[in-house]
Amino acid sequence: MIYFLYLSVGYLLCTSLVLWMNKLDFSPLLPADDPADFESPPLVSICIPARNEEDVIERAVQSVLRQTYPNVELLVLDDKSTDATSAILGKIKIDEQELLTIMTGKNKPDNWLGKSWACHQLSKKASGDILFFLDADAWLEPEAISRAVKTMDRDDVDFITVWPMQKLGTFWEKLVIPIVYYGLLSLLPARYVHRTPNWIPPSHRKRFAPRFAAACGQCMIFKKEAYYGIGGHQSVKNEIVEDVALAKQIKKHGYSMRMYHGEGAVHCRMYTSGTEMWQGFRKNFLALYNNSVLAFSVIALLNFIVYVVPFLYLPFALAGGNTTHTLLCFISIFLIYAHRVVLAYWYQWSRALSLTHPLGVLWFHTLGVQVLTDYFKGNAPEWKNRPT
């Protein structure tokens, strides 16, 4: 047991360093200039794929129509919705004839996954110098596009991704969603997304660069040349986690990218129920590990040791009077809580729920059993009432 506790403390100390680095580097978009300050503003094409999004599509579309940026086109693809999405878009179109283009999705080819196919169709219609892909469950503050354009210009990058401020409603959302951000911000230094670490030998940096790629598909913004230079969504048409795959393509082809915090610019509510969240993560959980059952299982074991064992073992350590074991348990629990409190302040989440971290980890372990069952039985999870 002592080795498990040392592993937990050592791992958490390492992730503390990464979290501290990201607190310094993972910044929001730049403040916006007055729209009049854009002498020659590039055309920005906002591309929103929508399938059965009746509860959220109006909020997303209206947030784009309220933008202060002076040169925008809005394209929404109705991807064969079976709910009221089409009717809602039609009503908005009546008042927004010039700014809003509604596209009807074509039948999905067998060798494409749904979201990439929808985004590919949008990209073919887009005429902007900048392609801004926004999920239907996300929405923008009025200056978001201005801030994004200004940031891309200042940082001279070809692709940026913004991690939205996640709005959490139900208990399950509050339990699970923060762990996704915790995993990102405690494991991947944002600075290495932009540049390959200096400690990697120069001769190997190009090969290793894609391994430090990450992106959030809820908000991805490309310069046109970079998007088409990597082959667009067609280059990732079979990828379940298409956002990360696109980021890897960006780095593989030598383009530059950065990640930004969505504070004051981009918001999202990914799921609104425990069932929806289960199905949403179920479809891409294993794909995050390149469909490697071995890697998936090893990381699951590591997370159990680091984030669950100290909580489970603490009562036994106290009862047995083992000072060293007790101290190591307390150090691990303190570090986990400290990390989560930092994250809670950062994203305006409940600090009181920070100690539910091991429960959230166990939720993902339970999901992992379902995902492995799907894998070995050959089950293909559905999303939005069709295979992913």
BALOBA-1460 file (C-alpha; in Angstrom, 3 decimals):
// residues 388
<rec num="1" residu="m" x="0.000" y="0.000" z="0.000"/>
<rec num="2" residu="i" x="2.836" y="2.392" z="0.806"/>
<rec num="3" residu="y" x="3.966" y="2.273" z="-2.838"/>
<rec num="4" residu="f" x="0.486" y="3.190" z="-4.051"/>
<rec num="5" residu="l" x="0.427" y="6.172" z="-1.698"/>
<rec num="6" residu="y" x="3.872" y="7.344" z="-2.793"/>
<rec num="7" residu="l" x="2.719" y="7.021" z="-6.399"/>
<rec num="8" residu="s" x="-0.350" y="9.104" z="-5.643"/>
<rec num="9" residu="v" x="1.609" y="11.889" z="-3.943"/>
<rec num="10" residu="g" x="4.321" y="11.936" z="-6.612"/>
<rec num="11" residu="y" x="1.816" y="12.053" z="-9.452"/>
<rec num="12" residu="l" x="-0.169" y="14.840" z="-7.795"/>
<rec num="13" residu="l" x="2.980" y="16.895" z="-7.216"/>
<rec num="14" residu="c" x="3.834" y="16.607" z="-10.921"/>
<rec num="15" residu="t" x="0.330" y="17.609" z="-11.966"/>
<rec num="16" residu="s" x="0.503" y="20.524" z="-9.530"/>
<rec num="17" residu="l" x="3.387" y="21.880" z="-11.600"/>
<rec num="18" residu="v" x="1.431" y="21.484" z="-14.850"/>
<rec num="19" residu="l" x="-1.634" y="23.169" z="-13.337"/>
<rec num="20" residu="w" x="0.512" y="26.075" z="-12.134"/>
<rec num="21" residu="m" x="2.057" y="26.433" z="-15.600"/>
<rec num="22" residu="n" x="-1.397" y="26.492" z="-17.162"/>
<rec num="23" residu="k" x="-2.607" y="29.094" z="-14.710"/>
<rec num="24" residu="l" x="0.134" y="31.308" z="-16.152"/>
<rec num="25" residu="d" x="-0.213" y="30.364" z="-19.830"/>
<rec num="26" residu="f" x="-3.830" y="29.386" z="-20.464"/>
<rec num="27" residu="s" x="-5.150" y="32.895" z="-20.970"/>
<rec num="28" residu="p" x="-8.454" y="34.343" z="-22.212"/>
<rec num="29" residu="l" x="-8.788" y="35.965" z="-25.613"/>
<rec num="30" residu="l" x="-7.579" y="39.552" z="-25.882"/>
<rec num="31" residu="p" x="-10.022" y="42.341" z="-25.054"/>
<rec num="32" residu="a" x="-11.834" y="43.598" z="-28.144"/>
<rec num="33" residu="d" x="-11.105" y="46.831" z="-29.942"/>
<rec num="34" residu="d" x="-13.832" y="49.180" z="-31.031"/>
<rec num="35" residu="p" x="-15.238" y="47.717" z="-34.286"/>
<rec num="36" residu="a" x="-14.240" y="50.930" z="-36.017"/>
<rec num="37" residu="d" x="-10.601" y="50.062" z="-35.315"/>
<rec num="38" residu="f" x="-10.728" y="47.188" z="-37.822"/>
<rec num="39" residu="e" x="-9.471" y="48.921" z="-40.962"/>
<rec num="40" residu="s" x="-9.929" y="45.902" z="-43.189"/>
<rec num="41" residu="p" x="-11.664" y="43.201" z="-41.132"/>
<rec num="42" residu="p" x="-11.385" y="39.718" z="-42.635"/>
<rec num="43" residu="l" x="-14.646" y="37.934" z="-43.347"/>
<rec num="44" residu="v" x="-15.405" y="35.401" z="-40.624"/>
<rec num="45" residu="s" x="-17.626" y="32.448" z="-41.528"/>
<rec num="46" residu="i" x="-19.425" y="31.098" z="-38.460"/>
<rec num="47" residu="c" x="-20.268" y="27.446" z="-39.134"/>
<rec num="48" residu="i" x="-22.785" y="25.692" z="-36.868"/>
<rec num="49" residu="p" x="-23.719" y="22.026" z="-37.436"/>
<rec num="50" residu="a" x="-27.140" y="21.271" z="-35.940"/>
<rec num="51" residu="r" x="-28.887" y="17.934" z="-35.532"/>
<rec num="52" residu="n" x="-31.883" y="17.773" z="-33.178"/>
<rec num="53" residu="e" x="-30.874" y="20.923" z="-31.311"/>
<rec num="54" residu="e" x="-34.301" y="22.456" z="-30.663"/>
<rec num="55" residu="d" x="-33.441" y="23.362" z="-27.062"/>
<rec num="56" residu="v" x="-30.271" y="25.299" z="-27.863"/>
<rec num="57" residu="i" x="-30.087" y="26.358" z="-31.498"/>
<rec num="58" residu="e" x="-31.834" y="29.712" z="-31.094"/>
<rec num="59" residu="r" x="-29.461" y="30.779" z="-28.318"/>
<rec num="60" residu="a" x="-26.410" y="29.884" z="-30.407"/>
<rec num="61" residu="v" x="-27.665" y="31.619" z="-33.548"/>
<rec num="62" residu="q" x="-28.836" y="34.754" z="-31.777"/>
<rec num="63" residu="s" x="-25.476" y="35.050" z="-29.990"/>
<rec num="64" residu="v" x="-23.776" y="35.189" z="-33.396"/>
<rec num="65" residu="l" x="-26.274" y="37.693" z="-34.779"/>
<rec num="66" residu="r" x="-25.503" y="40.016" z="-31.838"/>
<rec num="67" residu="q" x="-21.769" y="40.187" z="-32.567"/>
<rec num="68" residu="t" x="-20.069" y="43.583" z="-32.686"/>
<rec num="69" residu="y" x="-17.592" y="42.373" z="-35.310"/>
<rec num="70" residu="p" x="-18.391" y="44.090" z="-38.625"/>
<rec num="71" residu="n" x="-17.778" y="41.347" z="-41.189"/>
<rec num="72" residu="v" x="-19.532" y="38.045" z="-40.455"/>
<rec num="73" residu="e" x="-21.502" y="35.414" z="-42.320"/>
<rec num="74" residu="l" x="-23.472" y="32.777" z="-40.443"/>
<rec num="75" residu="l" x="-23.992" y="29.290" z="-41.879"/>
<rec num="76" residu="v" x="-26.132" y="26.722" z="-40.079"/>
<rec num="77" residu="l" x="-26.447" y="23.190" z="-41.406"/>
<rec num="78" residu="d" x="-29.666" y="21.412" z="-40.446"/>
<rec num="79" residu="d" x="-28.362" y="17.857" z="-40.382"/>
<rec num="80" residu="k" x="-31.631" y="15.992" z="-41.015"/>
<rec num="81" residu="s" x="-33.127" y="17.012" z="-37.662"/>
<rec num="82" residu="t" x="-36.253" y="15.174" z="-36.574"/>
<rec num="83" residu="d" x="-37.292" y="17.698" z="-33.904"/>
<rec num="84" residu="a" x="-38.223" y="21.397" z="-34.128"/>
<rec num="85" residu="t" x="-34.731" y="22.582" z="-35.132"/>
<rec num="86" residu="s" x="-35.787" y="23.279" z="-38.734"/>
<rec num="87" residu="a" x="-38.835" y="25.281" z="-37.694"/>
<rec num="88" residu="i" x="-36.859" y="27.395" z="-35.237"/>
<rec num="89" residu="l" x="-34.224" y="28.197" z="-37.850"/>
<rec num="90" residu="g" x="-36.950" y="29.092" z="-40.337"/>
<rec num="91" residu="k" x="-38.460" y="31.641" z="-37.960"/>
<rec num="92" residu="i" x="-35.075" y="33.276" z="-37.349"/>
<rec num="93" residu="k" x="-34.391" y="33.364" z="-41.088"/>
<rec num="94" residu="i" x="-37.484" y="35.527" z="-41.667"/>
<rec num="95" residu="d" x="-35.845" y="38.384" z="-39.714"/>
<rec num="96" residu="e" x="-32.252" y="37.695" z="-40.772"/>
<rec num="97" residu="q" x="-32.410" y="37.228" z="-44.531"/>
<rec num="98" residu="e" x="-28.947" y="38.624" z="-45.241"/>
<rec num="99" residu="l" x="-26.821" y="37.341" z="-42.359"/>
<rec num="100" residu="l" x="-28.160" y="33.800" z="-41.935"/>
<rec num="101" residu="t" x="-27.771" y="30.973" z="-44.445"/>
<rec num="102" residu="i" x="-29.541" y="27.714" z="-43.638"/>
<rec num="103" residu="m" x="-28.220" y="24.611" z="-45.354"/>
<rec num="104" residu="t" x="-29.954" y="21.244" z="-45.584"/>
<rec num="105" residu="g" x="-27.616" y="18.374" z="-44.829"/>
<rec num="106" residu="k" x="-26.973" y="15.773" z="-47.483"/>
<rec num="107" residu="n" x="-27.015" y="12.037" z="-46.834"/>
<rec num="108" residu="k" x="-23.941" y="10.939" z="-44.921"/>
<rec num="109" residu="p" x="-21.543" y="8.709" z="-46.858"/>
<rec num="110" residu="d" x="-20.743" y="5.409" z="-45.163"/>
<rec num="111" residu="n" x="-17.081" y="6.305" z="-44.708"/>
<rec num="112" residu="w" x="-17.797" y="9.551" z="-42.824"/>
<rec num="113" residu="l" x="-18.793" y="10.196" z="-39.223"/>
<rec num="114" residu="g" x="-21.705" y="12.565" z="-38.694"/>
<rec num="115" residu="k" x="-20.177" y="15.724" z="-37.265"/>
<rec num="116" residu="s" x="-17.214" y="15.806" z="-39.618"/>
<rec num="117" residu="w" x="-19.550" y="15.346" z="-42.582"/>
<rec num="118" residu="a" x="-21.723" y="18.244" z="-41.420"/>
<rec num="119" residu="c" x="-18.705" y="20.519" z="-40.883"/>
<rec num="120" residu="h" x="-17.282" y="19.525" z="-44.265"/>
<rec num="121" residu="q" x="-20.488" y="20.641" z="-45.983"/>
<rec num="122" residu="l" x="-20.390" y="23.934" z="-44.099"/>
<rec num="123" residu="s" x="-16.773" y="24.537" z="-45.116"/>
<rec num="124" residu="k" x="-17.659" y="24.075" z="-48.789"/>
<rec num="125" residu="k" x="-20.222" y="26.880" z="-48.538"/>
<rec num="126" residu="a" x="-18.123" y="29.216" z="-46.374"/>
<rec num="127" residu="s" x="-16.417" y="32.110" z="-48.135"/>
<rec num="128" residu="g" x="-14.620" y="33.679" z="-45.175"/>
<rec num="129" residu="d" x="-10.918" y="34.231" z="-44.614"/>
<rec num="130" residu="i" x="-11.479" y="32.725" z="-41.167"/>
<rec num="131" residu="l" x="-13.600" y="29.628" z="-40.511"/>
<rec num="132" residu="f" x="-15.167" y="29.624" z="-37.040"/>
<rec num="133" residu="f" x="-16.748" y="26.269" z="-36.096"/>
<rec num="134" residu="l" x="-19.176" y="26.547" z="-33.194"/>
<rec num="135" residu="d" x="-21.254" y="23.763" z="-31.663"/>
<rec num="136" residu="a" x="-24.984" y="24.336" z="-31.379"/>
<rec num="137" residu="d" x="-24.873" y="23.981" z="-27.578"/>
<rec num="138" residu="a" x="-22.326" y="26.813" z="-27.294"/>
<rec num="139" residu="w" x="-22.942" y="30.555" z="-27.399"/>
<rec num="140" residu="l" x="-20.873" y="33.714" z="-27.704"/>
<rec num="141" residu="e" x="-20.584" y="36.999" z="-25.880"/>
<rec num="142" residu="p" x="-21.121" y="39.999" z="-28.228"/>
<rec num="143" residu="e" x="-17.396" y="40.741" z="-28.606"/>
<rec num="144" residu="a" x="-16.206" y="37.130" z="-28.946"/>
<rec num="145" residu="i" x="-15.464" y="37.235" z="-32.681"/>
<rec num="146" residu="s" x="-13.673" y="40.573" z="-32.409"/>
<rec num="147" residu="r" x="-11.573" y="39.175" z="-29.591"/>
<rec num="148" residu="a" x="-10.772" y="36.000" z="-31.523"/>
<rec num="149" residu="v" x="-9.702" y="37.874" z="-34.659"/>
<rec num="150" residu="k" x="-7.551" y="40.266" z="-32.647"/>
<rec num="151" residu="t" x="-5.935" y="37.391" z="-30.738"/>
<rec num="152" residu="m" x="-5.131" y="35.419" z="-33.875"/>
<rec num="153" residu="d" x="-3.564" y="38.520" z="-35.400"/>
<rec num="154" residu="r" x="-1.460" y="39.370" z="-32.359"/>
<rec num="155" residu="d" x="-0.251" y="35.822" z="-31.727"/>
<rec num="156" residu="d" x="0.207" y="35.138" z="-35.451"/>
<rec num="157" residu="v" x="-1.335" y="31.662" z="-35.345"/>
<rec num="158" residu="d" x="-3.173" y="29.646" z="-37.969"/>
<rec num="159" residu="f" x="-5.610" y="27.896" z="-35.652"/>
<rec num="160" residu="i" x="-6.999" y="28.595" z="-32.205"/>
<rec num="161" residu="t" x="-9.355" y="26.638" z="-30.018"/>
<rec num="162" residu="v" x="-11.277" y="28.136" z="-27.126"/>
<rec num="163" residu="w" x="-12.312" y="26.010" z="-24.163"/>
<rec num="164" residu="p" x="-15.711" y="27.440" z="-23.184"/>
<rec num="165" residu="m" x="-16.903" y="28.365" z="-19.747"/>
<rec num="166" residu="q" x="-18.986" y="25.275" z="-18.997"/>
<rec num="167" residu="k" x="-22.383" y="25.887" z="-17.430"/>
<rec num="168" residu="l" x="-23.364" y="23.080" z="-15.068"/>
<rec num="169" residu="g" x="-26.957" y="22.353" z="-14.083"/>
<rec num="170" residu="t" x="-27.658" y="18.890" z="-12.721"/>
<rec num="171" residu="f" x="-25.706" y="17.109" z="-9.997"/>
<rec num="172" residu="w" x="-24.201" y="14.724" z="-12.560"/>
<rec num="173" residu="e" x="-22.900" y="17.607" z="-14.668"/>
<rec num="174" residu="k" x="-21.297" y="19.156" z="-11.606"/>
<rec num="175" residu="l" x="-19.757" y="15.825" z="-10.692"/>
<rec num="176" residu="v" x="-18.368" y="14.835" z="-14.095"/>
<rec num="177" residu="i" x="-17.682" y="17.830" z="-16.366"/>
<rec num="178" residu="p" x="-15.028" y="19.451" z="-14.115"/>
<rec num="179" residu="i" x="-13.005" y="16.242" z="-14.285"/>
<rec num="180" residu="v" x="-12.692" y="16.659" z="-18.064"/>
<rec num="181" residu="y" x="-11.159" y="20.106" z="-17.605"/>
<rec num="182" residu="y" x="-9.088" y="18.874" z="-14.671"/>
<rec num="183" residu="g" x="-7.588" y="16.164" z="-16.861"/>
<rec num="184" residu="l" x="-6.708" y="18.672" z="-19.566"/>
<rec num="185" residu="l" x="-5.261" y="21.376" z="-17.340"/>
<rec num="186" residu="s" x="-3.314" y="19.102" z="-15.012"/>
<rec num="187" residu="l" x="-1.718" y="16.968" z="-17.723"/>
<rec num="188" residu="l" x="-1.120" y="19.083" z="-20.842"/>
<rec num="189" residu="p" x="0.862" y="22.336" z="-20.553"/>
<rec num="190" residu="a" x="-0.825" y="24.870" z="-22.852"/>
<rec num="191" residu="r" x="2.583" y="26.261" z="-23.867"/>
<rec num="192" residu="y" x="3.480" y="22.926" z="-25.480"/>
<rec num="193" residu="v" x="0.368" y="23.034" z="-27.630"/>
<rec num="194" residu="h" x="1.857" y="26.157" z="-29.196"/>
<rec num="195" residu="r" x="5.486" y="25.050" z="-29.323"/>
<rec num="196" residu="t" x="7.200" y="21.713" z="-28.945"/>
<rec num="197" residu="p" x="9.112" y="21.426" z="-25.640"/>
<rec num="198" residu="n" x="12.731" y="22.520" z="-25.767"/>
<rec num="199" residu="w" x="13.756" y="19.397" z="-23.878"/>
<rec num="200" residu="i" x="12.914" y="17.316" z="-26.946"/>
<rec num="201" residu="p" x="15.954" y="17.142" z="-29.267"/>
<rec num="202" residu="p" x="15.526" y="19.423" z="-32.312"/>
<rec num="203" residu="s" x="15.809" y="16.463" z="-34.680"/>
<rec num="204" residu="h" x="12.736" y="14.866" z="-33.084"/>
<rec num="205" residu="r" x="10.500" y="17.888" z="-32.477"/>
<rec num="206" residu="k" x="8.556" y="17.703" z="-35.733"/>
<rec num="207" residu="r" x="7.739" y="14.045" z="-35.126"/>
<rec num="208" residu="f" x="6.667" y="14.610" z="-31.521"/>
<rec num="209" residu="a" x="4.754" y="17.875" z="-32.083"/>
<rec num="210" residu="p" x="1.338" y="16.233" z="-32.810"/>
<rec num="211" residu="r" x="1.491" y="14.421" z="-29.474"/>
<rec num="212" residu="f" x="1.048" y="17.745" z="-27.699"/>
<rec num="213" residu="a" x="-2.009" y="18.699" z="-29.745"/>
<rec num="214" residu="a" x="-5.426" y="19.243" z="-28.188"/>
<rec num="215" residu="a" x="-8.554" y="21.096" z="-29.182"/>
<rec num="216" residu="c" x="-12.134" y="21.625" z="-28.110"/>
<rec num="217" residu="g" x="-14.606" y="20.955" z="-30.911"/>
<rec num="218" residu="q" x="-17.137" y="23.303" z="-29.336"/>
<rec num="219" residu="c" x="-15.122" y="26.281" z="-30.590"/>
<rec num="220" residu="m" x="-12.421" y="25.968" z="-33.260"/>
<rec num="221" residu="i" x="-11.188" y="28.828" z="-35.435"/>
<rec num="222" residu="f" x="-9.015" y="28.339" z="-38.526"/>
<rec num="223" residu="k" x="-7.380" y="30.625" z="-41.022"/>
<rec num="224" residu="k" x="-8.702" y="29.452" z="-44.362"/>
<rec num="225" residu="e" x="-5.272" y="28.568" z="-45.724"/>
<rec num="226" residu="a" x="-4.515" y="26.327" z="-42.759"/>
<rec num="227" residu="y" x="-7.897" y="24.602" z="-42.811"/>
<rec num="228" residu="y" x="-7.670" y="23.686" z="-46.469"/>
<rec num="229" residu="g" x="-3.935" y="23.038" z="-46.149"/>
<rec num="230" residu="i" x="-4.581" y="20.116" z="-43.815"/>
<rec num="231" residu="g" x="-7.479" y="18.843" z="-45.918"/>
<rec num="232" residu="g" x="-10.197" y="20.180" z="-43.650"/>
<rec num="233" residu="h" x="-12.630" y="17.807" z="-41.991"/>
<rec num="234" residu="q" x="-12.114" y="15.368" z="-44.835"/>
<rec num="235" residu="s" x="-8.719" y="14.556" z="-43.336"/>
<rec num="236" residu="v" x="-10.422" y="13.331" z="-40.130"/>
<rec num="237" residu="k" x="-13.649" y="11.963" z="-41.577"/>
<rec num="238" residu="n" x="-13.336" y="8.651" z="-39.690"/>
<rec num="239" residu="e" x="-12.162" y="10.121" z="-36.383"/>
<rec num="240" residu="i" x="-14.616" y="10.048" z="-33.471"/>
<rec num="241" residu="v" x="-12.549" y="12.653" z="-31.597"/>
<rec num="242" residu="e" x="-12.273" y="14.855" z="-34.665"/>
<rec num="243" residu="d" x="-11.254" y="18.011" z="-32.789"/>
<rec num="244" residu="v" x="-8.045" y="16.488" z="-31.406"/>
<rec num="245" residu="a" x="-7.383" y="14.855" z="-34.770"/>
<rec num="246" residu="l" x="-7.656" y="18.235" z="-36.504"/>
<rec num="247" residu="a" x="-5.218" y="19.749" z="-34.008"/>
<rec num="248" residu="k" x="-2.768" y="16.941" z="-34.728"/>
<rec num="249" residu="q" x="-3.121" y="17.605" z="-38.453"/>
<rec num="250" residu="i" x="-2.365" y="21.289" z="-37.855"/>
<rec num="251" residu="k" x="0.868" y="20.448" z="-36.071"/>
<rec num="252" residu="k" x="1.781" y="17.629" z="-38.431"/>
<rec num="253" residu="h" x="1.601" y="20.030" z="-41.388"/>
<rec num="254" residu="g" x="3.695" y="22.680" z="-39.654"/>
<rec num="255" residu="y" x="0.945" y="25.219" z="-38.906"/>
<rec num="256" residu="s" x="0.776" y="27.071" z="-35.606"/>
<rec num="257" residu="m" x="-1.945" y="26.860" z="-32.964"/>
<rec num="258" residu="r" x="-2.848" y="27.954" z="-29.449"/>
<rec num="259" residu="m" x="-5.494" y="27.155" z="-26.839"/>
<rec num="260" residu="y" x="-7.378" y="29.857" z="-24.931"/>
<rec num="261" residu="h" x="-9.648" y="30.129" z="-21.936"/>
<rec num="262" residu="g" x="-13.258" y="31.028" z="-22.803"/>
<rec num="263" residu="e" x="-13.754" y="33.521" z="-19.959"/>
<rec num="264" residu="g" x="-15.993" y="36.380" z="-21.060"/>
<rec num="265" residu="a" x="-16.223" y="35.083" z="-24.627"/>
<rec num="266" residu="v" x="-17.557" y="31.556" z="-25.120"/>
<rec num="267" residu="h" x="-19.977" y="29.491" z="-23.042"/>
<rec num="268" residu="c" x="-21.341" y="25.985" z="-23.376"/>
<rec num="269" residu="r" x="-23.582" y="23.501" z="-21.635"/>
<rec num="270" residu="m" x="-22.528" y="20.155" z="-22.999"/>
<rec num="271" residu="y" x="-25.275" y="17.991" z="-21.512"/>
<rec num="272" residu="t" x="-28.476" y="18.542" z="-19.568"/>
<rec num="273" residu="s" x="-29.022" y="15.107" z="-18.001"/>
<rec num="274" residu="g" x="-27.058" y="12.181" z="-16.659"/>
<rec num="275" residu="t" x="-28.326" y="9.895" z="-19.429"/>
<rec num="276" residu="e" x="-27.337" y="12.304" z="-22.186"/>
<rec num="277" residu="m" x="-23.898" y="12.787" z="-20.640"/>
<rec num="278" residu="w" x="-23.385" y="9.018" z="-20.336"/>
<rec num="279" residu="q" x="-24.169" y="8.502" z="-24.018"/>
<rec num="280" residu="g" x="-22.093" y="11.496" z="-25.063"/>
<rec num="281" residu="f" x="-18.920" y="10.297" z="-23.351"/>
<rec num="282" residu="r" x="-19.621" y="6.672" z="-24.183"/>
<rec num="283" residu="k" x="-19.192" y="7.279" z="-27.904"/>
<rec num="284" residu="n" x="-15.680" y="8.746" z="-27.708"/>
<rec num="285" residu="f" x="-14.109" y="7.646" z="-24.412"/>
<rec num="286" residu="l" x="-11.983" y="4.828" z="-25.838"/>
<rec num="287" residu="a" x="-11.124" y="6.880" z="-28.930"/>
<rec num="288" residu="l" x="-9.313" y="9.354" z="-26.662"/>
<rec num="289" residu="y" x="-6.776" y="6.555" z="-26.104"/>
<rec num="290" residu="n" x="-6.467" y="5.721" z="-29.810"/>
<rec num="291" residu="n" x="-8.760" y="2.728" z="-29.196"/>
<rec num="292" residu="s" x="-5.985" y="1.022" z="-27.235"/>
<rec num="293" residu="v" x="-7.546" y="-1.204" z="-24.585"/>
<rec num="294" residu="l" x="-4.151" y="-1.557" z="-22.887"/>
<rec num="295" residu="a" x="-3.591" y="2.205" z="-22.567"/>
<rec num="296" residu="f" x="-7.215" y="2.682" z="-21.514"/>
<rec num="297" residu="s" x="-6.868" y="0.083" z="-18.759"/>
<rec num="298" residu="v" x="-3.494" y="1.295" z="-17.487"/>
<rec num="299" residu="i" x="-4.690" y="4.892" z="-17.199"/>
<rec num="300" residu="a" x="-7.848" y="3.711" z="-15.442"/>
<rec num="301" residu="l" x="-5.763" y="1.838" z="-12.885"/>
<rec num="302" residu="l" x="-3.472" y="4.821" z="-12.395"/>
<rec num="303" residu="n" x="-6.431" y="7.140" z="-11.806"/>
<rec num="304" residu="f" x="-7.928" y="4.723" z="-9.290"/>
<rec num="305" residu="i" x="-4.668" y="4.572" z="-7.344"/>
<rec num="306" residu="v" x="-4.105" y="8.335" z="-7.401"/>
<rec num="307" residu="y" x="-7.609" y="9.676" z="-6.859"/>
<rec num="308" residu="v" x="-9.571" y="6.961" z="-5.055"/>
<rec num="309" residu="v" x="-7.180" y="4.850" z="-2.959"/>
<rec num="310" residu="p" x="-6.179" y="7.701" z="-0.558"/>
<rec num="311" residu="f" x="-9.831" y="8.312" z="0.317"/>
<rec num="312" residu="l" x="-10.613" y="4.605" z="0.743"/>
<rec num="313" residu="y" x="-7.503" y="3.790" z="2.731"/>
<rec num="314" residu="l" x="-7.482" y="6.804" z="5.086"/>
<rec num="315" residu="p" x="-9.907" y="5.284" z="7.672"/>
<rec num="316" residu="f" x="-7.787" y="2.121" z="7.855"/>
<rec num="317" residu="a" x="-4.582" y="4.146" z="8.209"/>
<rec num="318" residu="l" x="-6.117" y="6.148" z="11.040"/>
<rec num="319" residu="a" x="-7.483" y="3.051" z="12.747"/>
<rec num="320" residu="g" x="-4.132" y="1.292" z="12.488"/>
<rec num="321" residu="g" x="-2.206" y="4.257" z="13.842"/>
<rec num="322" residu="n" x="0.206" y="4.226" z="10.915"/>
<rec num="323" residu="t" x="1.520" y="7.773" z="10.865"/>
<rec num="324" residu="t" x="3.316" y="7.557" z="7.514"/>
<rec num="325" residu="h" x="0.327" y="6.066" z="5.712"/>
<rec num="326" residu="t" x="-2.026" y="8.593" z="7.286"/>
<rec num="327" residu="l" x="0.214" y="11.513" z="6.331"/>
<rec num="328" residu="l" x="0.505" y="10.349" z="2.718"/>
<rec num="329" residu="c" x="-3.285" y="9.965" z="2.484"/>
<rec num="330" residu="f" x="-3.796" y="13.479" z="3.827"/>
<rec num="331" residu="i" x="-1.212" y="14.952" z="1.424"/>
<rec num="332" residu="s" x="-2.911" y="13.318" z="-1.558"/>
<rec num="333" residu="i" x="-6.381" y="14.425" z="-0.468"/>
<rec num="334" residu="f" x="-5.148" y="17.960" z="0.191"/>
<rec num="335" residu="l" x="-3.516" y="18.209" z="-3.242"/>
<rec num="336" residu="i" x="-6.631" y="16.890" z="-4.998"/>
<rec num="337" residu="y" x="-8.799" y="19.372" z="-3.139"/>
<rec num="338" residu="a" x="-6.356" y="22.237" z="-3.806"/>
<rec num="339" residu="h" x="-6.331" y="21.462" z="-7.526"/>
<rec num="340" residu="r" x="-10.106" y="21.354" z="-7.692"/>
<rec num="341" residu="v" x="-10.516" y="24.598" z="-5.729"/>
<rec num="342" residu="v" x="-8.185" y="26.364" z="-8.174"/>
<rec num="343" residu="l" x="-10.268" y="24.991" z="-11.030"/>
<rec num="344" residu="a" x="-13.514" y="25.991" z="-9.310"/>
<rec num="345" residu="y" x="-12.356" y="29.597" z="-8.921"/>
<rec num="346" residu="w" x="-11.119" y="29.608" z="-12.496"/>
<rec num="347" residu="y" x="-14.360" y="28.358" z="-14.036"/>
<rec num="348" residu="q" x="-16.809" y="29.676" z="-11.444"/>
<rec num="349" residu="w" x="-17.910" y="26.240" z="-10.269"/>
<rec num="350" residu="s" x="-18.952" y="25.098" z="-6.807"/>
<rec num="351" residu="r" x="-15.984" y="24.728" z="-4.465"/>
<rec num="352" residu="a" x="-18.099" y="22.586" z="-2.145"/>
<rec num="353" residu="l" x="-18.230" y="19.839" z="-4.765"/>
<rec num="354" residu="s" x="-14.460" y="19.705" z="-5.135"/>
<rec num="355" residu="l" x="-14.194" y="16.778" z="-2.710"/>
<rec num="356" residu="t" x="-16.506" y="14.716" z="-4.915"/>
<rec num="357" residu="h" x="-13.537" y="14.162" z="-7.235"/>
<rec num="358" residu="p" x="-13.165" y="10.445" z="-6.394"/>
<rec num="359" residu="l" x="-16.880" y="9.924" z="-7.092"/>
<rec num="360" residu="g" x="-16.432" y="11.516" z="-10.504"/>
<rec num="361" residu="v" x="-13.452" y="9.263" z="-11.168"/>
<rec num="362" residu="l" x="-15.552" y="6.230" z="-10.222"/>
<rec num="363" residu="w" x="-18.261" y="7.461" z="-12.624"/>
<rec num="364" residu="f" x="-15.699" y="7.325" z="-15.427"/>
<rec num="365" residu="h" x="-14.564" y="3.870" z="-14.279"/>
<rec num="366" residu="t" x="-18.156" y="2.649" z="-14.487"/>
<rec num="367" residu="l" x="-18.430" y="4.184" z="-17.931"/>
<rec num="368" residu="g" x="-15.161" y="2.471" z="-18.830"/>
<rec num="369" residu="v" x="-16.717" y="-0.934" z="-18.114"/>
<rec num="370" residu="q" x="-19.561" y="-0.045" z="-20.502"/>
<rec num="371" residu="v" x="-17.117" y="1.157" z="-23.159"/>
<rec num="372" residu="l" x="-15.033" y="-2.032" z="-22.965"/>
<rec num="373" residu="t" x="-18.215" y="-4.096" z="-23.140"/>
<rec num="374" residu="d" x="-19.184" y="-2.186" z="-26.297"/>
<rec num="375" residu="y" x="-15.739" y="-2.766" z="-27.732"/>
<rec num="376" residu="f" x="-15.597" y="-6.511" z="-27.163"/>
<rec num="377" residu="k" x="-19.217" y="-7.043" z="-28.251"/>
<rec num="378" residu="g" x="-18.775" y="-4.864" z="-31.330"/>
<rec num="379" residu="n" x="-21.534" y="-2.461" z="-30.284"/>
<rec num="380" residu="a" x="-21.577" y="0.951" z="-32.023"/>
<rec num="381" residu="p" x="-23.041" y="3.614" z="-29.691"/>
<rec num="382" residu="e" x="-25.567" y="5.978" z="-31.220"/>
<rec num="383" residu="w" x="-25.674" y="9.759" z="-30.926"/>
<rec num="384" residu="k" x="-28.544" y="12.029" z="-31.981"/>
<rec num="385" residu="n" x="-30.525" y="8.934" z="-33.012"/>
<rec num="386" residu="r" x="-27.986" y="7.590" z="-35.478"/>
<rec num="387" residu="p" x="-24.622" y="5.785" z="-35.370"/>
<rec num="388" residu="t" x="-21.784" y="8.203" z="-34.639"/>
